[in-house]
Amino acid sequence: MDSIAESIYTEIPAPEELNDTPSLLTVIFELTPRSWYSLREKVTIQETVKTVLVFMNAHLSLNNSNQVAFILSLPLGSEILHPSVESDENEKGLHGSQENALLINEGMYRNFRIVDEVVMRKLNHALEKISANLSESEKKVSTVAGALLRALTYTNRLLHLDQSISTTTASAINSTASTMNTLGTGSSTNMSATSMHARVLVVTPNDTYELNYIAIMNSIFAAQKMKVPIDVAKLGGNQAPYLQQAADATNGVYLHIKEPRGLIQVLSTAYFLEPSLRSIVILPTNSNVNYKASCFITGKPVDIGFVCSVCLCIMSVLPELGNCPACQSKFDESFLEKLRRGPVIARKKRKIDNGTGDVNGQTPTPAAEVADALGPS
């Protein structure tokens, strides 16, 4: 041991302080009857929601200050199932109805039970409303775009916590906000920035182009500014191009899950990473992202179209009234007439041989004739 040099003994540096920043997970669950009908032989709506609730409970178990939100995208609009006034009352100690006891086991961990009870009860009420107005619900388009904007609004409200709000969710992260205020960030207003990560998870079986393209793009720009990734779990069917664009533009995860019964395995692996860890982990990505825009007139994807010079509105066909469908700008009638006629292709002139061997109709010069007679030098 005496022959071992002392220089090989190095002090192990103290480990850096762990990042215990709380995180907000907002789940958007699309409830479109036509899309879920195509998956009726593989999985039911209730089974999928229970799988998502397991994923949300796992997120809550990582940190005592973590928060979750559940937004239901219905054919007639969007609805926030959790947090709500009912979940706040249950957390304060009020006993739920007899219906809650039948949905969730009473022996479950309290924080998990509060979320599961409210979500399952309101989900059943939403399904009853859809069944009562099934004919009207089938005619409506997808409302995922509105649910995305609602999720980002709720996220922004928590990231810039309003101290005048006295809800349970606000009080749960009030300690984080007070810590920020003690560091010298106090102001005369009731708003204070909280140190919290956030992300949005969209679970949808819809594969149509019925999404509001303008609202989707606004959601993408807002999420990029807020640094909130949008994850998309596409169930069955075909790809969802616009949601694929949203995930790719916000550094989110997009996966096409053809077998919905294995959703819990995908959620617990690909979607379990926090935003702070995604820079050092290889995420499942798709290089073939369809970045086609949507026509403002027909609502279909556009390969080659027309663009308004005022608002950059994209059109696959020319408007009949001569006005922009977005900003109502008046287009030049003469220019529209030229576009309606289509491109004019000039006909090629026919080459005529005049018998001299020159197809261009030109007479060869004497110098050229002598050079041809002598041949190559």
C-alpha positions in Angstrom: 0.0 0.0 0.0 3.0 2.3 0.6 3.9 2.2 -3.1 0.6 3.7 -4.2 0.9 7.3 -4.9 -1.2 9.7 -3.0 -2.1 11.6 -6.2 -4.6 8.9 -7.3 -6.8 9.7 -4.4 -9.3 12.3 -5.5 -12.1 13.9 -3.6 -15.5 13.1 -4.9 -17.4 16.3 -5.5 -20.6 16.8 -3.7 -23.6 16.0 -5.8 -25.4 18.9 -7.3 -28.8 19.9 -5.8 -31.6 17.9 -7.4 -34.1 19.8 -9.5 -37.3 19.3 -7.7 -39.4 21.7 -9.8 -43.1 20.7 -9.9 -44.7 19.9 -13.2 -48.1 20.4 -14.7 -49.6 17.7 -16.9 -52.7 18.6 -18.9 -54.5 15.8 -20.7 -56.9 16.5 -23.6 -59.1 13.5 -24.3 -61.1 13.7 -27.5 -64.5 12.2 -27.4 -65.7 11.9 -31.0 -68.4 9.2 -31.5 -67.6 8.5 -35.1 -63.9 8.0 -34.3 -64.4 5.8 -31.3 -66.9 3.7 -33.2 -64.1 2.5 -35.4 -62.2 1.2 -32.4 -65.2 -0.5 -30.7 -63.7 -4.0 -31.3 -60.3 -3.1 -29.8 -61.0 -0.9 -26.7 -63.7 1.1 -25.1 -63.8 4.7 -24.0 -63.9 3.9 -20.3 -60.9 1.5 -20.5 -58.9 4.2 -22.3 -59.8 6.8 -19.7 -58.8 4.5 -16.9 -55.5 3.9 -18.6 -54.9 7.7 -18.8 -55.8 8.1 -15.2 -53.2 5.6 -14.2 -50.6 7.7 -16.1 -51.8 10.8 -14.4 -51.6 9.1 -11.0 -48.0 8.1 -11.8 -47.2 11.7 -12.6 -48.7 12.8 -9.2 -46.6 10.2 -7.4 -43.3 11.7 -8.7 -43.6 14.9 -6.8 -45.9 16.0 -4.1 -46.3 19.4 -5.8 -47.1 18.0 -9.3 -50.4 19.0 -10.7 -52.7 17.5 -13.3 -55.6 18.7 -15.4 -58.1 16.7 -17.5 -59.9 18.4 -20.4 -62.6 16.6 -22.4 -63.0 17.6 -26.1 -66.7 17.0 -26.9 -68.5 17.4 -30.2 -70.3 20.5 -28.8 -67.3 22.1 -27.1 -64.6 21.4 -24.5 -65.0 20.9 -20.7 -62.5 20.9 -17.9 -63.2 17.8 -15.7 -60.4 18.3 -13.3 -59.6 20.5 -11.4 -63.1 21.6 -10.5 -65.2 22.8 -7.6 -66.4 19.3 -6.9 -62.8 18.0 -6.6 -61.9 20.9 -4.3 -64.8 20.0 -2.0 -63.8 16.3 -1.9 -60.2 17.3 -1.0 -61.5 19.4 1.9 -63.0 16.3 3.4 -66.6 16.3 2.1 -67.9 12.9 1.3 -68.9 12.1 -2.2 -72.2 10.7 -3.4 -73.0 7.0 -3.5 -72.2 7.0 -7.2 -68.5 7.9 -6.5 -68.1 4.8 -4.2 -69.2 2.6 -7.1 -66.7 4.0 -9.5 -63.5 4.2 -7.4 -62.2 2.0 -4.6 -62.4 3.8 -1.3 -59.0 2.3 -0.3 -57.2 4.2 -3.0 -54.6 6.9 -2.2 -56.5 10.1 -1.4 -54.9 12.3 -4.1 -55.5 9.6 -6.7 -59.1 9.0 -5.7 -59.9 12.7 -5.9 -58.9 12.9 -9.5 -60.3 9.6 -10.6 -63.7 10.1 -9.0 -64.4 13.5 -10.6 -63.1 12.4 -14.0 -65.1 9.2 -14.2 -68.3 10.7 -12.9 -68.2 13.6 -15.4 -67.2 11.3 -18.2 -70.3 9.2 -17.6 -72.4 12.4 -17.7 -70.8 13.5 -20.9 -71.5 10.1 -22.5 -75.1 10.4 -21.5 -75.4 13.8 -23.1 -73.8 12.5 -26.3 -76.1 9.5 -26.4 -79.2 11.8 -26.0 -78.1 14.0 -28.9 -76.2 11.5 -31.0 -77.6 12.7 -34.4 -76.5 16.3 -33.6 -73.1 15.3 -32.2 -72.2 13.3 -35.4 -72.6 16.5 -37.5 -70.1 18.5 -35.4 -66.4 18.8 -36.2 -63.5 18.1 -33.9 -63.0 20.6 -31.0 -59.4 19.7 -30.2 -58.2 23.1 -31.3 -60.4 24.8 -28.8 -59.4 22.4 -26.1 -55.7 23.1 -26.8 -56.2 26.8 -26.4 -58.1 26.2 -23.2 -55.3 24.0 -21.9 -52.7 26.7 -22.7 -54.8 29.3 -21.0 -55.0 27.2 -17.8 -51.3 26.5 -18.0 -50.5 30.2 -18.4 -52.7 30.9 -15.4 -50.7 28.6 -13.2 -47.3 29.7 -14.5 -48.3 33.2 -13.6 -50.3 32.5 -10.5 -53.1 34.9 -9.6 -52.9 35.2 -5.8 -56.6 36.3 -5.7 -57.7 32.8 -6.7 -58.5 30.7 -3.7 -58.9 27.3 -5.3 -57.2 24.1 -4.1 -55.0 23.9 -7.1 -53.7 27.4 -6.5 -53.1 26.7 -2.8 -51.2 23.6 -3.6 -48.5 25.5 -5.4 -48.8 28.6 -3.2 -45.6 27.6 -1.4 -43.7 27.7 -4.7 -45.0 31.2 -5.4 -44.2 32.5 -2.0 -40.7 31.1 -2.4 -40.3 33.1 -5.5 -41.6 36.2 -3.8 -39.0 35.9 -1.0 -36.2 36.0 -3.5 -37.0 39.6 -4.3 -39.6 39.1 -7.1 -42.4 40.9 -5.2 -44.5 43.4 -7.0 -47.5 45.6 -6.4 -49.8 43.4 -8.5 -51.4 40.1 -7.4 -49.6 38.1 -10.1 -46.4 36.2 -9.4 -44.4 33.8 -11.6 -44.1 30.2 -10.3 -41.3 27.9 -11.0 -43.1 25.0 -12.8 -42.7 22.9 -15.9 -45.7 22.2 -18.1 -46.7 20.0 -20.9 -49.9 18.9 -22.8 -50.9 15.4 -23.8 -53.6 14.9 -26.5 -55.2 11.5 -26.7 -57.3 11.3 -29.9 -58.6 8.6 -32.3 -59.6 11.3 -34.9 -57.7 11.2 -38.2 -59.6 13.7 -40.3 -58.8 17.2 -41.5 -61.7 18.7 -39.7 -59.5 20.5 -37.2 -59.5 24.3 -37.2 -56.2 25.0 -38.9 -56.0 28.6 -37.7 -56.7 27.7 -34.1 -54.1 24.8 -34.3 -51.4 27.2 -35.6 -52.3 29.8 -32.9 -51.9 27.0 -30.3 -48.5 26.0 -31.7 -47.2 29.6 -31.6 -48.5 30.1 -28.0 -47.0 26.8 -26.9 -43.6 27.7 -28.5 -43.6 31.0 -26.7 -44.5 29.4 -23.3 -42.1 26.5 -24.0 -44.8 24.0 -23.4 -44.4 20.7 -25.5 -47.5 19.2 -27.0 -47.5 15.4 -27.0 -49.9 13.5 -29.1 -51.1 9.9 -28.7 -52.9 9.0 -31.9 -55.0 5.9 -31.5 -55.8 3.6 -34.5 -56.8 4.7 -37.9 -54.5 7.0 -40.0 -52.2 9.8 -39.1 -53.4 13.2 -37.7 -51.3 15.6 -39.8 -52.1 18.9 -38.0 -51.5 17.4 -34.5 -48.3 15.9 -35.9 -47.2 19.4 -36.9 -48.0 20.6 -33.4 -45.9 18.0 -31.7 -43.0 18.5 -34.0 -43.0 22.3 -33.8 -43.1 22.3 -29.9 -40.5 19.5 -29.3 -43.2 17.1 -28.3 -43.7 13.4 -28.9 -46.1 12.1 -31.6 -46.8 8.4 -31.8 -49.3 6.5 -33.9 -50.6 3.7 -31.6 -52.3 1.2 -33.8 -53.1 -1.2 -30.8 -54.9 0.9 -28.2 -54.9 -2.0 -25.6 -51.1 -1.4 -25.1 -51.6 2.3 -24.4 -50.4 2.1 -20.8 -47.0 0.7 -21.9 -46.5 3.6 -24.4 -47.6 6.2 -21.9 -45.3 5.0 -19.2 -42.2 5.0 -21.5 -42.4 7.5 -24.4 -44.6 10.1 -22.7 -43.3 9.8 -19.1 -40.3 12.1 -19.6 -40.4 15.5 -18.1 -39.7 18.6 -20.3 -36.5 19.2 -18.4 -35.1 15.8 -19.4 -36.0 15.8 -23.0 -32.8 17.6 -24.1 -30.6 14.7 -22.9 -32.8 11.8 -24.0 -33.4 10.5 -27.5 -37.1 11.0 -28.1 -39.2 8.9 -30.5 -39.5 11.1 -33.5 -40.9 10.9 -37.0 -38.9 12.5 -39.8 -41.8 12.3 -42.3 -43.9 15.1 -40.9 -46.7 16.3 -43.2 -46.5 20.1 -43.2 -49.3 20.7 -45.7 -51.4 23.7 -45.0 -55.2 23.8 -45.0 -57.3 25.7 -47.6 -59.4 28.4 -46.0 -62.3 27.7 -48.4 -62.5 23.9 -48.7 -60.7 23.0 -45.5 -58.6 20.4 -47.3 -54.8 20.1 -47.4 -53.1 22.1 -50.1 -50.1 21.1 -52.3 -50.1 24.1 -54.6 -52.5 27.0 -54.1 -52.9 30.8 -53.9 -51.8 33.0 -51.1 -53.3 36.4 -50.1 -50.7 39.1 -50.0 -52.3 40.8 -47.0 -53.0 38.1 -44.4 -51.2 35.1 -46.1 -54.4 33.2 -46.4 -54.0 30.0 -48.3 -56.6 28.9 -50.9 -56.7 25.9 -53.2 -59.4 27.5 -55.4 -60.1 31.1 -56.3 -62.9 32.8 -54.3 -66.1 33.3 -56.3 -66.8 36.8 -54.8 -63.2 38.0 -55.4 -62.6 38.6 -51.7 -60.1 37.0 -49.3 -62.1 34.6 -47.0 -59.9 35.6 -44.0 -59.4 39.4 -44.2 -62.0 40.2 -46.8 -59.5 42.1 -48.9 -60.7 42.9 -52.5 -58.6 41.2 -55.2 -58.0 42.8 -58.6 -60.6 41.5 -61.1 -58.2 41.6 -64.0 -55.6 39.6 -62.1 -58.3 37.0 -61.1 -59.3 36.7 -64.8 -55.7 35.8 -65.7 -55.6 33.2 -63.0 -58.9 31.7 -64.1 -57.7 31.3 -67.7 -54.8 29.3 -66.5 -51.2 29.3 -67.8 -50.7 29.8 -71.5 -48.1 27.5 -73.0 -46.4 28.9 -76.2 -46.3 26.4 -79.1 -42.9 25.5 -80.4 -42.1 26.6 -84.0 -41.9 23.9 -86.5 -38.4 23.4 -88.0 -38.5 23.4 -91.9 -35.8 21.7 -94.0 -35.3 23.8 -97.2 -33.3 21.1 -99.0 -29.8 22.5 -98.2 -29.4 20.3 -95.1 -29.9 23.2 -92.8 -33.1 22.7 -90.7 -33.0 26.3 -89.5 -33.6 27.7 -93.0 -30.2 29.5 -93.2 -27.9 29.4 -96.2 -24.3 28.3 -95.3 -21.5 30.8 -96.0 -18.7 30.2 -98.5 -16.1 29.9 -95.8 -18.2 27.2 -94.1 -18.5 25.3 -97.4 -14.6 25.4 -97.9 -14.1 24.2 -94.4 -16.5 21.3 -94.9 -14.7 20.3 -98.1 -11.3 20.3 -96.6 -12.5 18.2 -93.7 -10.9 18.1 -90.2 -7.3 19.3 -89.9 
